[in-house]
Amino acid sequence: MLQQIFLHFHGVGPKTEQKLWEHGIRDWNQLEQAWRNRMLLERCTNNLGRGRAAEIQG
């Protein structure tokens, strides 16, 4: 199975795939980890914006 190709994902074209590679995302596992990190960062940012810093530590 091709795990270094992202073109089959909806919305991913050659330019986006190239950007992923340039940012060190070389396979599906790295893409999943990057996505989880982004979701965590967004949650932390939202909680800080609402003055809920205690939730970030948990």
Backbone torsions as a table, in degrees:
resi	resn	phi	psi	omega
1	MET	NA	142.3	179.7
2	LEU	-81.3	111.4	-178.8
3	GLN	-107.6	3.8	178.3
4	GLN	-112.7	10.7	180.0
5	ILE	-112.8	130.3	-178.8
6	PHE	-114.9	-1.5	-174.6
7	LEU	-62.5	-24.5	-178.5
8	HIS	-78.4	-9.5	175.9
9	PHE	-76.9	138.5	179.4
10	HIS	-57.3	128.6	177.3
11	GLY	87.0	-1.2	179.5
12	VAL	-104.0	118.3	176.3
13	GLY	-112.6	-173.4	-178.3
14	PRO	-58.6	-37.8	-179.4
15	LYS	-67.4	-44.1	179.4
16	THR	-65.4	-42.1	178.3
17	GLU	-60.0	-43.3	178.8
18	GLN	-61.4	-41.2	178.5
19	LYS	-63.8	-39.9	177.1
20	LEU	-59.7	-47.4	179.4
21	TRP	-61.1	-42.0	-179.6
22	GLU	-63.6	-28.4	179.1
23	HIS	-90.7	11.1	174.6
24	GLY	86.4	7.6	178.8
25	ILE	-91.6	104.8	-171.6
26	ARG	-108.0	-15.2	179.9
27	ASP	-149.8	176.0	-175.2
28	TRP	-63.4	-34.8	179.1
29	ASN	-64.0	-42.8	178.3
30	GLN	-67.1	-35.7	177.1
31	LEU	-64.2	-44.3	178.8
32	GLU	-62.1	-43.2	179.5
33	GLN	-64.5	-40.9	177.9
34	ALA	-62.9	-40.7	179.1
35	TRP	-64.5	-43.9	178.8
36	ARG	-63.5	-41.2	178.4
37	ASN	-62.5	-39.6	179.1
38	ARG	-65.4	-42.5	179.1
39	MET	-63.1	-41.3	178.3
40	LEU	-63.8	-44.1	178.9
41	LEU	-61.6	-43.2	179.0
42	GLU	-63.8	-41.1	179.3
43	ARG	-63.8	-43.4	179.4
44	CYS	-63.9	-43.5	180.0
45	THR	-62.7	-43.0	178.7
46	ASN	-63.6	-42.2	179.9
47	ASN	-65.9	-40.0	177.3
48	LEU	-63.4	-40.7	178.7
49	GLY	-63.1	-25.1	178.9
50	ARG	-98.6	6.3	179.8
51	GLY	71.8	30.0	-177.6
52	ARG	-114.5	50.2	-177.2
53	ALA	-60.7	-29.1	-178.7
54	ALA	-61.1	-29.9	-179.4
55	GLU	-71.6	-21.9	-178.7
56	ILE	-69.7	-35.0	-177.0
57	GLN	-73.2	-19.5	-174.8
58	GLY	-87.7	NA	NA
